[in-house]
C-alpha cells in the first residue's frame, strides 16, 4: 500500500491534533468533518509520520507521540497515540522564538548547533514526501529555511504559517522548476472564523446586499494566541486574514480581523465574534452577529489532512504550479489565486474528482 510520508516542522498543538486524527483513522473509526475520504490513492489512514523538528527542550529527543502532549502544548487528548518510533530532531532557530515565546519555551541545547544541511539530510533519510511547516507566526527566516530544506531534499512543502512562501515569486519558480508542489500560505481552519466570515460575506453579496461594516474578533489560550498577542509578531497574520476577506469581494483595508487577545484559561478553545452590517432593499439595514466557539487545533487538522494528500497526489502526477494552486483557496487564507468561498470549494472538489478513482 502506498503511504503519504510526512515530516513536521513545529510539534505544537496543530501537529498534536493532526497526529491524533491520523491515529483515529488507522483505528478504523468514523472521521467526522473530513471533506474527502480519498484523495488520489490516499485515505487519512495512509498518512505516516517519518520525521519531525522542533526547538523546545521538552520535545527534542523525545518520540513524537510524547512530544505532541509536552509543555507548552495544550491540545486535548482525544486519542491515545502509541509509540511511533519517530524522534523529534533539533530544528533550526533564528527568529522562531522572538517575542513572548522566549519567555515560555526553553530551546534545547542542541538547537544552536543545528545546520540546515542536517535538516535536509534527515528529510532525505526519512524518505519524506511532504514537509508540513507549523512554525509560529513571525518566524519568517526559519520558515524560509524549511522551505529551502524541502527544495534541497526534493520534498513537497506546505506552509501553514502566514509568512510569504507560496506567494514569493522566486521560491515559486524554484519549486516549479524542481517539479515540487508548494501549498500555502496560512492554513485556514476547517470551519473557523475566516471560513465563516467569508461565507457570510458571499451570502450577503449573492443577495445584492452591500457590506457596510464588518469585524472579526478572535480570542484563545494556546501558544498561537500567546505569540500573536505580541504586536510585533502578528502583522503577517493580520494581513493574511485581510487577504481572505479581499478575496471574498469586499474592501478589507480598514476591517478589524483578529487575533485580538490571549486568554490563558481558554487553552485550546477559540472564541470568535463576527458582525456584519449591510444595506438591502429600500436602504433597509440588515445586521448580523455570530459567536463561534471551537476547539482550535482539531479545526486545523481537518484542513491539513487534505493538504498532505493533495501534495502527495500532485507528486504522483507530476503536478505543480497553477494546478496545485487551484486547491489552495479552500485550504489557505493567502493563496496565490484568491477565490470566493464557493469558487475555492468548487476548485478543490474538481481537482480531487479528476485525480481520484471512485467517489468521495
Secondary structure as the mmCIF struct_conf table of DSSP 4:
data_model
#
loop_
_struct_conf.conf_type_id
_struct_conf.id
_struct_conf.beg_label_comp_id
_struct_conf.beg_label_asym_id
_struct_conf.beg_label_seq_id
_struct_conf.end_label_comp_id
_struct_conf.end_label_asym_id
_struct_conf.end_label_seq_id
STRN STRN1 UNK A 4 UNK A 9
BEND BEND1 UNK A 12 UNK A 12
HELX_RH_AL_P HELX_RH_AL_P1 UNK A 13 UNK A 26
TURN_TY1_P TURN_TY1_P1 UNK A 27 UNK A 28
TURN_TY1_P TURN_TY1_P2 UNK A 32 UNK A 33
BEND BEND2 UNK A 35 UNK A 35
BEND BEND3 UNK A 37 UNK A 37
STRN STRN2 UNK A 39 UNK A 39
TURN_TY1_P TURN_TY1_P3 UNK A 40 UNK A 41
STRN STRN3 UNK A 42 UNK A 42
HELX_RH_3T_P HELX_RH_3T_P1 UNK A 44 UNK A 46
STRN STRN4 UNK A 47 UNK A 54
STRN STRN5 UNK A 56 UNK A 56
TURN_TY1_P TURN_TY1_P4 UNK A 57 UNK A 61
BEND BEND4 UNK A 62 UNK A 62
STRN STRN6 UNK A 63 UNK A 63
HELX_RH_AL_P HELX_RH_AL_P2 UNK A 64 UNK A 67
TURN_TY1_P TURN_TY1_P5 UNK A 68 UNK A 69
BEND BEND5 UNK A 70 UNK A 70
TURN_TY1_P TURN_TY1_P6 UNK A 71 UNK A 72
BEND BEND6 UNK A 79 UNK A 79
HELX_LH_PP_P HELX_LH_PP_P1 UNK A 80 UNK A 83
STRN STRN7 UNK A 87 UNK A 87
STRN STRN8 UNK A 88 UNK A 90
BEND BEND7 UNK A 94 UNK A 95
TURN_TY1_P TURN_TY1_P7 UNK A 96 UNK A 98
HELX_RH_3T_P HELX_RH_3T_P2 UNK A 99 UNK A 103
TURN_TY1_P TURN_TY1_P8 UNK A 104 UNK A 104
STRN STRN9 UNK A 107 UNK A 107
TURN_TY1_P TURN_TY1_P9 UNK A 109 UNK A 110
HELX_RH_3T_P HELX_RH_3T_P3 UNK A 111 UNK A 113
HELX_RH_AL_P HELX_RH_AL_P3 UNK A 116 UNK A 125
TURN_TY1_P TURN_TY1_P10 UNK A 126 UNK A 127
BEND BEND8 UNK A 129 UNK A 129
STRN STRN10 UNK A 130 UNK A 133
HELX_LH_PP_P HELX_LH_PP_P2 UNK A 135 UNK A 136
TURN_TY1_P TURN_TY1_P11 UNK A 137 UNK A 138
HELX_RH_AL_P HELX_RH_AL_P4 UNK A 140 UNK A 153
TURN_TY1_P TURN_TY1_P12 UNK A 154 UNK A 154
STRN STRN11 UNK A 156 UNK A 159
BEND BEND9 UNK A 161 UNK A 165
TURN_TY1_P TURN_TY1_P13 UNK A 166 UNK A 167
HELX_RH_AL_P HELX_RH_AL_P5 UNK A 169 UNK A 178
TURN_TY1_P TURN_TY1_P14 UNK A 179 UNK A 179
STRN STRN12 UNK A 182 UNK A 183
BEND BEND10 UNK A 185 UNK A 186
STRN STRN13 UNK A 187 UNK A 187
HELX_LH_PP_P HELX_LH_PP_P3 UNK A 188 UNK A 189
TURN_TY1_P TURN_TY1_P15 UNK A 190 UNK A 191
HELX_RH_AL_P HELX_RH_AL_P6 UNK A 193 UNK A 206
TURN_TY1_P TURN_TY1_P16 UNK A 207 UNK A 208
STRN STRN14 UNK A 210 UNK A 220
BEND BEND11 UNK A 222 UNK A 222
HELX_RH_AL_P HELX_RH_AL_P7 UNK A 223 UNK A 228
TURN_TY1_P TURN_TY1_P17 UNK A 229 UNK A 229
BEND BEND12 UNK A 230 UNK A 230
TURN_TY1_P TURN_TY1_P18 UNK A 231 UNK A 233
BEND BEND13 UNK A 234 UNK A 234
HELX_RH_AL_P HELX_RH_AL_P8 UNK A 235 UNK A 247
TURN_TY1_P TURN_TY1_P19 UNK A 248 UNK A 249
BEND BEND14 UNK A 250 UNK A 250
TURN_TY1_P TURN_TY1_P20 UNK A 253 UNK A 254
STRN STRN15 UNK A 256 UNK A 257
BEND BEND15 UNK A 258 UNK A 258
STRN STRN16 UNK A 261 UNK A 262
HELX_RH_3T_P HELX_RH_3T_P4 UNK A 264 UNK A 266
TURN_TY1_P TURN_TY1_P21 UNK A 267 UNK A 268
STRN STRN17 UNK A 269 UNK A 279
HELX_RH_3T_P HELX_RH_3T_P5 UNK A 281 UNK A 283
STRN STRN18 UNK A 285 UNK A 295
HELX_RH_AL_P HELX_RH_AL_P9 UNK A 296 UNK A 316
TURN_TY1_P TURN_TY1_P22 UNK A 317 UNK A 318
TURN_TY1_P TURN_TY1_P23 UNK A 321 UNK A 321
HELX_RH_AL_P HELX_RH_AL_P10 UNK A 322 UNK A 328
TURN_TY1_P TURN_TY1_P24 UNK A 329 UNK A 331
STRN STRN19 UNK A 332 UNK A 332
BEND BEND16 UNK A 333 UNK A 334
BEND BEND17 UNK A 336 UNK A 337
HELX_RH_AL_P HELX_RH_AL_P11 UNK A 341 UNK A 355
BEND BEND18 UNK A 357 UNK A 358
#
